[in-house]
Amino acid sequence: MSAIIDQNDLKISEKKATQASPRLLLIGNPNVGKSVIFSYLTGRYVTVSNYPGTTVEVSHGKMRYGGVDWEVVDSPGVNSLAPHSEDERVTRDILLEAPPDVIVQVADAKNLRRTLLITSQLAEFGLPMVLVLNMMDEARSRGIEIDVNGISELFGIPVLKAVATEGEGLYDLFKNICKAKIPTDPLNEPRERLLAGEGYENPGHTSLPLQNTFEWMQTQDANLREPVENYLEKSGVEDEIFKPESRLRLRKLSSRLDQLRNGFLEQSVAKYKKTIPTVVDELRSGVVLKLVFILLALGTLTFLYTEIGRAFGLPTPYSLLTTWLDGHALPRLIASLDGLRLGWLGRLLFGTFNSESGAFENGLLYPAVTQFALLIAPVVIPLMMVLRRSRLFGERLGYWSRDWKTGVPMLLVVLLLMYEFVGVIGAASLVDALENTIFNTFLTPGLQAIIPPGLIYDFLLGTYGLISVGMTYALAIVLPIVATFFIAFGLLEDSGYLPRLAILSDRVFRVIGLNGKAILPMVLGLGCDTMATMTTRILGTKKERLIATMLLALGVPCSAQLGVILAISGSMSLGAVTTVVGVILSQMLLVGYLSSKIIKGKRSDFIFELPPIRIPILKNVWTKTRYRMVWYLREALPLFLLGTLILFLLDKLRMNGRSGLDFINSAFSPIVTGVLKLPERSSQVFILGFLRRDYGAAGLFDMVRNGLMDSVQIVTSLIVLTLFIPCVANFFMIIREQGTKRAMLILAFITPFAIAVGAVVNFLLRYFGITF
């Protein structure tokens, strides 16, 4: 934290000044900007996205304030302090078990009722707090005005305005932390009168959050009894509320207290929130807007026609345009600019003339440049321009994306765009460029020239060398795929599309005992199954969390594995890709459906906030991508090298003329070559897939690229590898979230199930003579 504050403005008490670390808690509804403020206060980056549930565990950071080191805690978002999901319980437990010195409530200025619900609940705890009304820019664009001074007088606390993503108001927040005050509870007096009429005495918010306790009771959460009783005991108040004879009476009283709070919220919103009717000025640049609409329509139609044409071998505008560029336009352009000497970047992006042959040679990144410029940009750029100029179009787009008739085609376009960006640009063009320029042209030949043949050579550059295999797989094959996926995923996260996808997919997830909220862990699993397993906490019941965890382990490939699969799919027919996707999805639906019938428990209600459709902030997308790439390199690269080292040692350790790999291949041969009909080397892919799924996928990619598999074997191996056991990191996360017993049961089920599905698919394809 680099902000400078006048020390005279700070009023830290002597008690706080002598404490080791005063604690500041960020609390608020999901998706209101808590993590942005956390990053500002602490200088520590946490993932920020445009959908609820981004933060599912508590983040801790430090800030220097008034000469004192403060601990800053970023809590998961809550819709109420009466928890209905695991992440909401985490926030409640912080308040019960480790009350902070200061609370900063971060709120969405557009949703004042939800804001004041949390504020009124926090008021009962008697802890100093500050209220930050974030997203004021969106409130202003909707004609919403908030009486900040009135709310401040109502609760007796500082109330600030902010636009956290732009940095607006954050410095004021930093200055006002020292001015946090214990809130006045506006419900205290009417609650006292209500309780007195029922024969209860309200001890007040300094000793017991009484109404919160009634609300906690209504959740009927068995895990809630102990922390509430502990809190009541600490408060010095005798516990009468859990006695059986009091339950019916207290249930009726809880209902009356709910009515009291709801009435207060309705009156407060009517008093402090004003909406001024606004006319959306869609005509301020009418000609430009219509032109952009036309470009968006043409770009989308051209993109779809190109995808269809590729599938059926038809000429497309893209193929015709690239042929014209390659044969005429680009060589002439480069020739005319030759005097400018475009340098290595121009040669890399576009190409150059070979002085000896006189022929034009495309640059290594030229396919990626043309793919993006001619196919993806004509859809994405006009869309962003329309969203920037027309808020009404953004609202309509949000509605279309969650309606079944229009949402499914839109989902198809999104998936195709991701395929082109990740599977073609990342997995084909960038992988080829990186592998050919850095590894095959410079690094590997340079090392081969200076390292003499022998053990060191084999260790670094041999068949299982750390550089020739480990680093090549991790950096040349997987890294470009992961990078492009993280960019695409970051754009989807910040656009607000994922919550609408949750609504669109709700009817599908209901078949397997879940609801639409489960789409978030599933989509996050395409980035990392380990982190996605943690986000299952946003689901409301233990049954839902167990089913989602099992499906993540079963059939959701991580980013690198998905990217490699997309790369392999680029060389396959449409029928092969459809078979792989269809089998995996059908098995996930089957397992989910059977699990929903076998596992006891209930499904939670689907209550979900829809954030507005937003234009992604490219700085935020880049920051997330950068941090995720650093995380990938720290986690994956050592495991890639470790896996390669294991292969190297197994290859060198020999007994009776056979290597350790020979023994492993022989041990797995009855399954790999006998049941699945795959090459013997495939056993190494599946074994290393447990260490890192993307390592196994990279090994499979190498086998396919070298022509070691036929089309049926490729389809079978892709299905088995996707359905196969989770990687080590995800397995330990399953143990953490579900316990050792359930984790072992999941592992014991998935392993034979994946092999059985692969065997059936292989048998059916060969029996009916189907090839791709």
N, C-alpha and C positions, 0 to 999 in steps of 0.2 A: 504494500500500500504506500503510495508515494505522495498522497495529499498532505499539505502543510496546514496546520491549524494553530491559531494563536492560543498559547497556553492559558491566557487569561479567560478564554471562553470555556475552558474545561472545568467542570465541577464534580470531579470524581471524589467520592467520599473517602475518608481515611481508611474505612473498612475495606473498600474495593482496592485502594492503592496498596494495601498490605497483603491482599490475597494473591495466591500464586497466579491464577488466571481467571479473571471475571469472564463470564460466559454470555454471549449474545446469541439468541436463537432466532433464525429466520423461519417464519411460519406463514402459511397462506394456502389458498386454493391451488389446485394443480394448474400449471401452465400460466403463471402470472408473472414470472420473471425473478423468482427467488434466486435461481442459480446465477443469473447475470449479476445481481447485486452481491452475491457471495464472491464471485470472481473479482468484482471491483474492490470489495473490502479486504480481501485476503491476498489478491494477486495470484491465486491458484485457480487454474482452469477446471471447470466441470462442464459436462455436456449440456448444451442448451438447445432445445428443439421446440417446434411449434405443435406439440401434442401433449396431453396429460400423461403423467407417469414416467417422465424422463428421469426424475430422481426417485429411486426406490430404496435407497439406503442412505444413512446419515453420512454427510460429508463434513469433515472437520478442517478448519484452517486457523491461521493466526493473523491478527492485525495489531499494529502498534498504535495505541490511542491514549493520549494524555500521559505519556511516559510509562504506560502499563501495557503488558502483553495480554491481549484479549483472545479468548478462544471463540471462534465463530462457527456456529453449527447450522448447516443447511438441511432442513428436515424434508421428508416427502410431503407432497401436497395433500391437503385434506379438504373434503367438502363439509365436514362437521367434526367437532371434537368427540362426537359419539361415533366410534369407528365402525366401518362396514367392510374393510379390507385390511390386509396385512400391513400395507404401507401406512394406512391411517392409524393403525394400532401402534406403530413405531413412534409416530409423533405424539400420540397421547401418552405413551409410557415415558417419554422425555419430560413432559410436564409433570407427571406424577412422581417420578423417581429421582429426577435431577433438575429441579426448577432453575431456569437461567436467571442471571442478574438483570438482563434487559431482553425484551421481546421486540423484534421488528416484524410487524405484520405487513406482508406485501400483498396487494390486492389489485384486481382488475377494475379500473375506474368505470367500465361499462356496466358491471354487474354489482351494483351497490347493495342489493339485498343479500347476496351471498357474502359480500364483504362484512356487512354489519352483523350477520349471523355469527361469524367467527369472532368478531370484535366483542360482541355481547357475551359469548362463551368465555373468551379470555379474560373479560373484566372480572369474572368471579374468582380468578386465581390471585388477584391482588399483586401482580408483578408489574414493574415499570415497563412501559411499552411505547412504541412509536408506530403510527399507521402511515404506510406509503401507498398512495393511489397511483399505481403504475398504468402504462398504456394510455396516457392522457391524449396522445395524438389520435388514437382510434376513437376515443370518446368524443373529442372535438369534431372529428370528421362525421360523426353521426348526430351532431347537434346536441350532445349531452353536456350539461353544465352541472358541476357538483359544488355545493356550498361547503367548502372545506372548513371555513371558520365555524360554521354551525355544528359540523360533526366534531370538531375539536372542542367546542364548548360542551357538547352533549356528553362526551366521555372524559373531558379534562386531560387530553393527551395531545402531543404534537401530531398534526396531520399534514402530510407533504404530498406534492404532486411530482410525478416523474415520468420520463420515457427512458427506461433503463437501457434499451438497445442503442439509443443515441447518446447516452451519458447524461441526459438532461435530468437534473434534480438529484443526482447521486452525491454531489459535493454537499448539498444542503442536508441530505440524510446523514452524511458523515459528521457534520457539525452538530446535528440535533440528537445524536446518540446520548450525549451527556445530559440532554434535557428531557429524557424519557421520564414519564410520570406514571404512578399507579392510577389506573383508570377509575373513574366513577362508574358504578354499576347502575345504569338508569332503570333496571328492572328490580333493584333491591327493595324499594319501598312497596311497589305493587305485589311483589312476591311475598313480602312479610305479611301484608294484609291477607293474601290468599292462604298462606300457611297458618296464620293465626286463626282464620275461620275454620280450619280443619284440625286445630288443636296441636299444631307443630310450632316449634320455635326456630326461627331462622338465625343461625349463629353468625351469619354475615360472611362476606367473601374472604376476609383475612384468615379464617380458620377452615372453611369447607366450601368448595364449589358445589353447593347443594343441588341446583338445577342440573348441572352437568352430571351429577351422580344419578339423578333420576333418568336422564337421557342415556347414560351408559347402561343402566339396568334394562332398558327397553331393547337393546341389541341382543339380549339373551345369549351373550358370549360367555361360555363356561370359563375361558381363560381370563376373563375380566374380574372375576370375584376376588382373586388374591391381591392384584395391585390396588384395586379400589379399597379393599379392607385395610391394606397396609397404609394407604394414604389417609384413610379415616383415623387409623390408630395414631399416625404421626400428628394429625390435626388435633388430637386430644378430645375428640367427640365420640361419645358412646354410639356404637353401631346398633341401630334398631331396624335399619331398612331391609336387612336380609332375613328377618324373621318370617317364617311361612305365613303366620296369621296377618302379617302386614301387607302381603303381596297384592291382594285384590284392591285394597284401599289405596295403596301407593300407585297402582296402575291407573286408577281413575284420577288421582292427583297429578300424575305425570301428564295425562292428557290435558288437564286444565293448565298446567304450566306450559305445555307446548302452545296452546291457544294464546296464552299471555305473551310468549316470545314472538309468535307469528304476528299478532296484532301490533306489537311494538315495531317489528320490521316493516310492515306495510305502512304504518304511519311515518316512520323515519324516511323511507324511500320517497314517499309522496312529498315530504317536507324538504328534503335536502337534494333531491335529484330533479332537474328540470330538463325536459327534452324540447328543443326548439325545432319546429318543422323546417327541414332543409330541402331544397330542390337540387337533385343531383344534376350537375351541369354536364350532361353528356354531349352537348353541342358546342362546347367551348373550342373544340378543335374537330368539328364534325367530319370534315373532308379527310383529315389525317387519320381519324379513328376508323372511318369506313375503309380507307385504303389498307390499314393494318389488319382489319378483319378479313379483307380479301386475301392478303398475303398469308394469314394464318390458315384460312380455308384451303388455299392452293398448296401450301406447304404440307398440311396434314393429308390431303388427298394424294399428293405426289408420294409422300412417305408410305402410305398404305398400299398404293398401287405398286410401288417398288418392292415391298415385302411380298405381295401376292405374286408379282412377276418372277421374283427370284425362286419362289417355291415351285412354280410351274414352268420355269425355264423360258419365260416370255421376255421380249425386249422391254426395257423400262426407261423412263426419262433419265434416271440416274446413270444407267449403263451407257446410254447414248451420249450424255453430257461428259462423262469421264473419258469415253473414247475420243471425243472431240478435243478435250483438254489435253490428253496424252499425245494425240497425234498432231495437233495444229497449234492450239492457243498457247499452251504452256511453253513449248520449245521456243516459239517466237517471242514470248514475253521475256523468258530468261535470256535469249539472245540480245534483245534490245536493252536489257538491264545489265548485260555482262560487264560493261564498262564501270558500273557502280560497285562491282565486286561484292556480291551479297555475303561472302564469307561462309564460314562453316555452318552457321545457322540457316542461311538460305539453301545451301546444299543439302542440309539435313531435312528441312521442311519441304522443299520443292524439287530440287534436283540440279544437275549441271550437265554441261556438254563434255563428252569424252574427247579430248584433243586429238587422240590417236585415231579413233574410229570415226569421229565427227558425229556420233550418235548422241541423242539426249538420254540421260539416265535419271530415273526418278529418285528422289531422296528417300531415305529409310522411313521417314515419318510422313511422306507424301500420301500414302493410303489413308492414314489417320486424319490428315488435314482435309482431304477431299470428302471422306466419310462424314466428318463433322460439318464441314461447310455446306455440302450439297444435300445432306439428308437430315441431320439433326437440327442444325441452326435454323432452317426455314420453318420449323415447328416451334422451337423453344423461344427464339428471340421475338417473333410477333406475339406469342402468348404473353410474355413478360411485358411487352409494350402495351397490350390491351389492358392487362391487369393494372398497370400503373396509371393509365388514363381513365379507366372506368371501374369504379367500385361496384356499380350495379352488375357488371359482367362477372366480377369475382363472386358475388353472392349467387348469381345464377349458375356459375360453374360449380360452386360448392353444392348446390342442390342437384345438378345433373350427375355429379360424381357419386352421390349416394342413392339415386333412384335406379332401380334394377334395370330398366330399359335402356337408359343412357350410361349408367355406371359401368356395366360390363364391357361395352365397346371402349369406353375411356380407359378402363383397366388394361384392356388388350393393347391399346396404343402406348400406355405407360410401360408395359412389359416389353414391347417391341423396341421402344426407345432405349430402355435399359440394356436389352440384348445388343443393340447396335453399339452402344457406348462401351459397355463392359466386355461383351463377348467378341466384338469385332475390333473396335479401336484398342481396347486394353489387352485382350487375350491374343489377338492376332498381330496387329501393327506394332504396338509398343513392346510386346514380348519379343517379336522378331528383331526390332531395332535394337533393343537393349542387349539381347543375347549376341547379335551379330557384331555390334560396335564395340561393346566393352569386353565381353568374355571371349568370343571367338576371334576377334581381330587384335586385341591388345593384351588382355590379362593372361589368358591361357597360353597363347604362343610365346609371350614374353617369359613366362615362368618355365615353359618347356625348354626354352633356349638356355636357361641358366641353371636348371636343376638336373643333375645327372640321373640316369636311370637307377632305381634302387628302392629301398623302403620309403624314403622321404618322398620320392616322386610318386610312388603308389599312394602314399598317405594323402598327398595334396591333389594329384592330378590323375590318379588311376581310375579304375572302373568304379570304385566307391571312394573317390577322393573328396576331401573337405571342400575344395574349390570346384572341381569338375562336376560334382554332384550336389553337395550340401549348399554351397553359396549360389550355384547356378539355379537350383530349384527355388531357393528362398528369394533371391534378388532379381534374377533374370526372368523367371517364369511367374512366380506368385506375386511379387511386389507390384508390377504394373497392373495386374488384375485387381488386387486389393485396392490400389490407389484409385482406379477408375470407379470401382464399386462404391468406395467411401464417398467420392464426390457425388455420384448419382444418388446415393442414399441420403446424403446431407441435404441435397436439394429437395427431395421428397419430404424429409423430416420438417424442414422449415417452411414448406409451402402450405401446410395444413391439410394435405391430402390423406394422410394415414388415418386420422380419426373418422373421416368419411368412408374410407375403406372398411373401417370397423363396422359401421352401420350397414354398408353394402353386404358384408359377409356374415352378418348376424344370423340370418336364416340357415346358412350352411353350418355354422358352429353349433347351432341349437341341436342339430342332428347328433352331434358327438358329445352332448352334455355340457357345452360351454356357451358363451355368448360372444357377441362381436368384439368385446374388449380383448379377447384372446388373440386377435389378429396382431396386436402390438408385440407381444413376445415372439410370435411366429415370424413377423417381419424383421424384428431385431435379431432373430436367430440367423437371418441371412447375413448379418454382420459378424456375430459371434454367438454361438450357442451357449457359451459359458455365461456371458452377461445376460443373455435372454432368459436363461433359467432363473437368474436372480429377479428379473422383472415380472416373473409369474406372481410375485407378491401383490400386484395390482388386482388380481382376481380375487373374488369375494369369499370363496369357500375352499376348504382343504381338498375336496374332491376335484374342483376345477384346477387347482394348482398342480395336483398329482397328474391329471390327464394331460395338461399342457406340458409339463416337464417330460413326460414319457414321449409325447409326440415330437418335442424338440430333439430329444435324443434319438428318436427313430428316423425321422424323415426330413428334417430341415437342414440343408447344407450350409456351412459357414461361408463367408464372403469369398475366401480363396478357393474353397472347394467348388462353390457355385460358379465362380469365374472360370475355373478349369473345365468344368462341365460345359459351360457355354462355349468355351474355346473348342472343345472336342465336338460339340454339336454343330459348330460351323462347318465341319467337314462331313457331317452326316446328312441324310435325307430328312425331309419333313416327317416321314413316317417313323423313322427311328427316334427322332426327338419326341414326337407325340407318344410313342410307346413308352419311353422312359418316364416322361412327365405323368402320363396316364396311370402307369403302374404305381408310381410313388404316391400320387395323390389318392388313388383308390385304396391303397393299403393304409394310409393315414386315416382315411375316413372309416375304413373297416375296424381298425384298432381303436380309434376314438369311439365309435359307436358301441363296440363290445365293452370297452372300458366303462362307458357311461352306464351300462346296464349292470356290470359286475361290481364296480366300486360304489360303496354306499355313500350317501350324502345328497345334498341338494345343489341346484344351480342358483347362483345369485341373480338379482335383478340387473338389467342392463341400463344403467344410468350413466350417461357419458356427455361430457362437455364438448361442444364443437367450437374450436377456435376459428377465427376468420381465415379465409384464403389469403395468403400473403405472398409477396414477391420475396424469395429467399435473399437474405443479405449475404452477398458473396464473401465478405470478410469473415462472417461467422462460419459459413460452409468451409472455407479454406482453413480456418483455425481448427474446426472439428476434424477435418481430414488430416491435418498435420499432426495433431495429438494422437489420433488413431493410428497413423502410420508409425509414429514413435513407439506407441504401445505394441504394435505388431512386431516391429524389429526387436524390441526388448524381449518379447515373449517367444516369438516364433524362431528367430534366427538361431539362438542357442539350442533349441530343440531340434532344428534341422541339422545342425552340426553334430549334435549328440546322436541323432538317428543315423547319420552317415558314418559316424565313428563306430557305432554298434555293427553296422553292416560291414565296415572295413575289418573289424576284429573277427567277426564271424567268417569272413571270407579268408582270412589269413590263418585262423586256427584250424588245424587239420588233424584228422585221425583216420588211419587206414586209407590214406589217399583221398579222403573226402573232407570238404570244408564244413564249417558250421552251417553255412547257408544250404549246403546240399542236404544235411540232416533235416533242417527246417522244411525245405521244399518236399522232402520225402514224407515227413510227418503230415504235412497238409495236403499232399498230393491226392489222397483219396477224395477229399472234398473239393479242392481247387480244380484238379484236372479230371477227376472221376465224376463228381456230381455236377459241378458248374461248367465243365468242359472249357476251362480257361487255360492259358499258358502257365507253365510251372512257376515262372517268375512272378505271377500275380500274387502269390502268397506273401511276398515281401511287401507288396502294396497294402494288403489288408493288415498285416502286422504293424507296419509303420503308421497306418491310418489311425491306430489306437493312440500312438504317441502324438501325432498331429494329423487331423483329417486332411489338411491341405498338403501335407507331405505325401500322403498316400495318393491324393488326386494328382499331384505333380508327377509322381512316378507313373501313374496310369497315362497321363498326357504324353510322357516321353515314350511309352510303349506304343501308343496309338500313332504318334508322329513317325516312329520308326517302322511302322507297318507290321507290328508283331501280333496284331489281332484282326480277325475278320469282323464284319458288321454285327453279327449276332453276339460275338464275344464282347464287343464294345458296349452294346446295349445291356447285356447281362452284368458286366463289371460295373457299369455306371449305377445300375439299380442296386446291386449288392453293396457297393461302397457307400452309397447315400443312406441306405437303410442299416448299415453296419453299426457296430458299437460306437458310443460317443468317445471323443478323445479324452485323454487323461485329465485335462483341466476341467472339462465339463463334467466328468465323472465325479471329481471331488466337489464340484459345486452342487451336484445332485445330492451327494452325501450331506453337505451343509444344509441344504434346503429341505430335504425329505428324510434324512436319516440313513444310516448304513444299511439297514435291512431292506428298505424300499429301493435303495440304489442298487444293491446286489440283485434284487428281483427284476428290476428293469434291465440290467445287464444280462441276466440269465434268460430273459425272454427275447431280447432284441437279437442276440447273436444267432441262435438257430432259426429265428423267424426270417432274418435277412437271407440266410443261406437257402432256406426253403423256398422263398419267393423267387430268388435268382434261379434255382434249379427248375422250378415250374415254368418260368418264362423261357429259359433256354430250351427245355423239352418241347414246349408248344411251338416255338419258332422253328425249331429243326424238324419237328414232326410234320408240320404243315408246309415246310419248305419256304418259309418266309425269310427273305434277305432284304437288306436295305442298300 
